Amino acid sequence: MRDYFTPGRLVSSTAGRDYGKFYLILDRVSETRVRLVNGTDRRVNGPKLKNIKHLKVYPLVAGDIAHKVSTGQRVTDLDVRRALKELLEAYGQVMPAQGKPSGGELELSQDGSGKEVG
């Protein structure tokens, strides 16, 4: 099975006090946990550790962040904020401070195809 929890992937929280916030995956720590950043309240030097069960995965990836992580280059908070803004604009979302995640138009289906789920 393909791993969708790769660096640069757009996700939103579905549980916890950060419910509805959008993040980019910085890296995978274990089979069930990833580190998330958004460049503002969760910075690169203090990422959020989150269980993958509590994330909604989108089929959008910030290529520059993924490339920097894979080549060992430094990722800055400004890089993360710009990439997150671009992805959310491409997706048609306004970056919310809080609130409900989107309706799932681009959510990955159980088979991972990225087709509409509803």
Phi and psi in degrees as GROMACS dihedral restraints (atoms count N, CA, C in turn):
[ dihedral_restraints ]
;  ai    aj    ak    al  type     phi  dphi    fc
    3     4     5     6     1   -74.5    20    10
    4     5     6     7     1   142.6    20    10
    6     7     8     9     1   -90.0    20    10
    7     8     9    10     1   117.3    20    10
    9    10    11    12     1   -92.4    20    10
   10    11    12    13     1    -3.7    20    10
   12    13    14    15     1   -98.5    20    10
   13    14    15    16     1    65.5    20    10
   15    16    17    18     1  -106.1    20    10
   16    17    18    19     1   158.3    20    10
   18    19    20    21     1   -57.0    20    10
   19    20    21    22     1   138.1    20    10
   21    22    23    24     1    90.8    20    10
   22    23    24    25     1    -9.1    20    10
   24    25    26    27     1   -70.6    20    10
   25    26    27    28     1   136.7    20    10
   27    28    29    30     1   -79.8    20    10
   28    29    30    31     1   129.9    20    10
   30    31    32    33     1  -139.6    20    10
   31    32    33    34     1   162.2    20    10
   33    34    35    36     1  -132.6    20    10
   34    35    36    37     1   152.5    20    10
   36    37    38    39     1   -81.8    20    10
   37    38    39    40     1   135.2    20    10
   39    40    41    42     1  -110.8    20    10
   40    41    42    43     1     1.0    20    10
   42    43    44    45     1  -153.3    20    10
   43    44    45    46     1   152.5    20    10
   45    46    47    48     1    98.5    20    10
   46    47    48    49     1  -180.0    20    10
   48    49    50    51     1   -72.0    20    10
   49    50    51    52     1   -11.4    20    10
   51    52    53    54     1   -96.7    20    10
   52    53    54    55     1    18.5    20    10
   54    55    56    57     1   -50.5    20    10
   55    56    57    58     1   128.3    20    10
   57    58    59    60     1    90.7    20    10
   58    59    60    61     1    -9.8    20    10
   60    61    62    63     1   -80.6    20    10
   61    62    63    64     1   146.3    20    10
   63    64    65    66     1   -96.5    20    10
   64    65    66    67     1   143.5    20    10
   66    67    68    69     1  -140.9    20    10
   67    68    69    70     1   166.9    20    10
   69    70    71    72     1  -112.7    20    10
   70    71    72    73     1   143.2    20    10
   72    73    74    75     1   -76.3    20    10
   73    74    75    76     1   127.5    20    10
   75    76    77    78     1   -87.5    20    10
   76    77    78    79     1   -46.9    20    10
   78    79    80    81     1  -166.0    20    10
   79    80    81    82     1   168.3    20    10
   81    82    83    84     1  -101.5    20    10
   82    83    84    85     1   127.1    20    10
   84    85    86    87     1   -90.9    20    10
   85    86    87    88     1   -40.1    20    10
   87    88    89    90     1  -150.4    20    10
   88    89    90    91     1  -171.6    20    10
   90    91    92    93     1   -62.4    20    10
   91    92    93    94     1   -28.4    20    10
   93    94    95    96     1  -117.6    20    10
   94    95    96    97     1    -1.7    20    10
   96    97    98    99     1  -130.1    20    10
   97    98    99   100     1   143.7    20    10
   99   100   101   102     1  -131.4    20    10
  100   101   102   103     1   161.8    20    10
  102   103   104   105     1  -104.9    20    10
  103   104   105   106     1   131.6    20    10
  105   106   107   108     1  -117.5    20    10
  106   107   108   109     1   146.8    20    10
  108   109   110   111     1  -137.4    20    10
  109   110   111   112     1   152.8    20    10
  111   112   113   114     1  -134.0    20    10
  112   113   114   115     1    -1.1    20    10
  114   115   116   117     1    84.8    20    10
  115   116   117   118     1    -9.4    20    10
  117   118   119   120     1  -115.1    20    10
  118   119   120   121     1   -82.5    20    10
  120   121   122   123     1   -82.8    20    10
  121   122   123   124     1   -20.0    20    10
  123   124   125   126     1  -120.0    20    10
  124   125   126   127     1    95.6    20    10
  126   127   128   129     1   -88.8    20    10
  127   128   129   130     1   169.5    20    10
  129   130   131   132     1   -62.2    20    10
  130   131   132   133     1   -34.7    20    10
  132   133   134   135     1   -83.4    20    10
  133   134   135   136     1    -2.9    20    10
  135   136   137   138     1  -146.9    20    10
  136   137   138   139     1    62.4    20    10
  138   139   140   141     1   -68.8    20    10
  139   140   141   142     1   159.5    20    10
  141   142   143   144     1   -88.2    20    10
  142   143   144   145     1   129.8    20    10
  144   145   146   147     1   -89.4    20    10
  145   146   147   148     1   123.7    20    10
  147   148   149   150     1  -138.6    20    10
  148   149   150   151     1   141.7    20    10
  150   151   152   153     1   -72.8    20    10
  151   152   153   154     1   135.0    20    10
  153   154   155   156     1   -65.8    20    10
  154   155   156   157     1   -19.2    20    10
  156   157   158   159     1   -65.0    20    10
  157   158   159   160     1   -23.9    20    10
  159   160   161   162     1  -101.2    20    10
  160   161   162   163     1    25.2    20    10
  162   163   164   165     1  -125.6    20    10
  163   164   165   166     1   143.9    20    10
  165   166   167   168     1  -102.3    20    10
  166   167   168   169     1   124.1    20    10
  168   169   170   171     1   -98.2    20    10
  169   170   171   172     1   134.5    20    10
  171   172   173   174     1  -110.3    20    10
  172   173   174   175     1   152.3    20    10
  174   175   176   177     1   -83.7    20    10
  175   176   177   178     1    28.5    20    10
  177   178   179   180     1  -110.9    20    10
  178   179   180   181     1   135.3    20    10
  180   181   182   183     1  -129.0    20    10
  181   182   183   184     1   135.1    20    10
  183   184   185   186     1   -81.5    20    10
  184   185   186   187     1   101.9    20    10
  186   187   188   189     1   -60.1    20    10
  187   188   189   190     1   -38.8    20    10
  189   190   191   192     1   -67.6    20    10
  190   191   192   193     1   -37.0    20    10
  192   193   194   195     1   -68.3    20    10
  193   194   195   196     1   -45.3    20    10
  195   196   197   198     1   -59.4    20    10
  196   197   198   199     1   -42.8    20    10
  198   199   200   201     1   -65.2    20    10
  199   200   201   202     1   -45.0    20    10
  201   202   203   204     1   -62.7    20    10
  202   203   204   205     1   -42.4    20    10
  204   205   206   207     1   -65.5    20    10
  205   206   207   208     1   -43.8    20    10
  207   208   209   210     1   -68.7    20    10
  208   209   210   211     1   -28.9    20    10
  210   211   212   213     1   -95.9    20    10
  211   212   213   214     1    -0.3    20    10
  213   214   215   216     1    80.6    20    10
  214   215   216   217     1    13.9    20    10
  216   217   218   219     1   -77.3    20    10
  217   218   219   220     1   161.3    20    10
  219   220   221   222     1   -75.5    20    10
  220   221   222   223     1   129.9    20    10
  222   223   224   225     1  -102.3    20    10
  223   224   225   226     1   127.4    20    10
  225   226   227   228     1  -103.6    20    10
  226   227   228   229     1   164.0    20    10
  228   229   230   231     1   -63.9    20    10
  229   230   231   232     1   -34.4    20    10
  231   232   233   234     1   -63.8    20    10
  232   233   234   235     1   -41.6    20    10
  234   235   236   237     1   -57.6    20    10
  235   236   237   238     1   -45.0    20    10
  237   238   239   240     1   -65.6    20    10
  238   239   240   241     1   -46.2    20    10
  240   241   242   243     1   -61.4    20    10
  241   242   243   244     1   -43.5    20    10
  243   244   245   246     1   -63.7    20    10
  244   245   246   247     1   -46.6    20    10
  246   247   248   249     1   -63.9    20    10
  247   248   249   250     1   -42.4    20    10
  249   250   251   252     1   -64.3    20    10
  250   251   252   253     1   -42.3    20    10
  252   253   254   255     1   -62.1    20    10
  253   254   255   256     1   -44.9    20    10
  255   256   257   258     1   -62.1    20    10
  256   257   258   259     1   -43.8    20    10
  258   259   260   261     1   -65.1    20    10
  259   260   261   262     1   -41.8    20    10
  261   262   263   264     1   -69.5    20    10
  262   263   264   265     1   -33.8    20    10
  264   265   266   267     1   -67.2    20    10
  265   266   267   268     1   -40.8    20    10
  267   268   269   270     1   -64.6    20    10
  268   269   270   271     1   -34.4    20    10
  270   271   272   273     1   -80.3    20    10
  271   272   273   274     1   -20.9    20    10
  273   274   275   276     1    91.0    20    10
  274   275   276   277     1    22.9    20    10
  276   277   278   279     1  -107.2    20    10
  277   278   279   280     1   150.4    20    10
  279   280   281   282     1   -96.5    20    10
  280   281   282   283     1   137.5    20    10
  282   283   284   285     1   -68.9    20    10
  283   284   285   286     1   104.2    20    10
  285   286   287   288     1   -83.4    20    10
  286   287   288   289     1   151.0    20    10
  288   289   290   291     1   -76.3    20    10
  289   290   291   292     1   -39.9    20    10
  291   292   293   294     1  -147.2    20    10
  292   293   294   295     1   173.4    20    10
  294   295   296   297     1   128.2    20    10
  295   296   297   298     1  -179.2    20    10
  297   298   299   300     1   -80.5    20    10
  298   299   300   301     1   138.4    20    10
  300   301   302   303     1   -63.6    20    10
  301   302   303   304     1   165.4    20    10
  303   304   305   306     1   -59.6    20    10
  304   305   306   307     1   169.4    20    10
  306   307   308   309     1   -68.6    20    10
  307   308   309   310     1    -6.6    20    10
  309   310   311   312     1   100.3    20    10
  310   311   312   313     1    17.9    20    10
  312   313   314   315     1   -58.3    20    10
  313   314   315   316     1   -36.1    20    10
  315   316   317   318     1  -108.7    20    10
  316   317   318   319     1    11.0    20    10
  318   319   320   321     1   -64.6    20    10
  319   320   321   322     1   141.8    20    10
  321   322   323   324     1   -70.6    20    10
  322   323   324   325     1   134.1    20    10
  324   325   326   327     1   -76.4    20    10
  325   326   327   328     1   173.7    20    10
  327   328   329   330     1   -57.3    20    10
  328   329   330   331     1   -33.8    20    10
  330   331   332   333     1   -85.4    20    10
  331   332   333   334     1    -0.8    20    10
  333   334   335   336     1    79.3    20    10
  334   335   336   337     1    15.3    20    10
  336   337   338   339     1   -79.7    20    10
  337   338   339   340     1   -18.4    20    10
  339   340   341   342     1    81.6    20    10
  340   341   342   343     1     8.9    20    10
  342   343   344   345     1   -72.2    20    10
  343   344   345   346     1   165.5    20    10
  345   346   347   348     1   -60.7    20    10
  346   347   348   349     1   138.2    20    10
  348   349   350   351     1  -120.5    20    10
  349   350   351   352     1   136.1    20    10
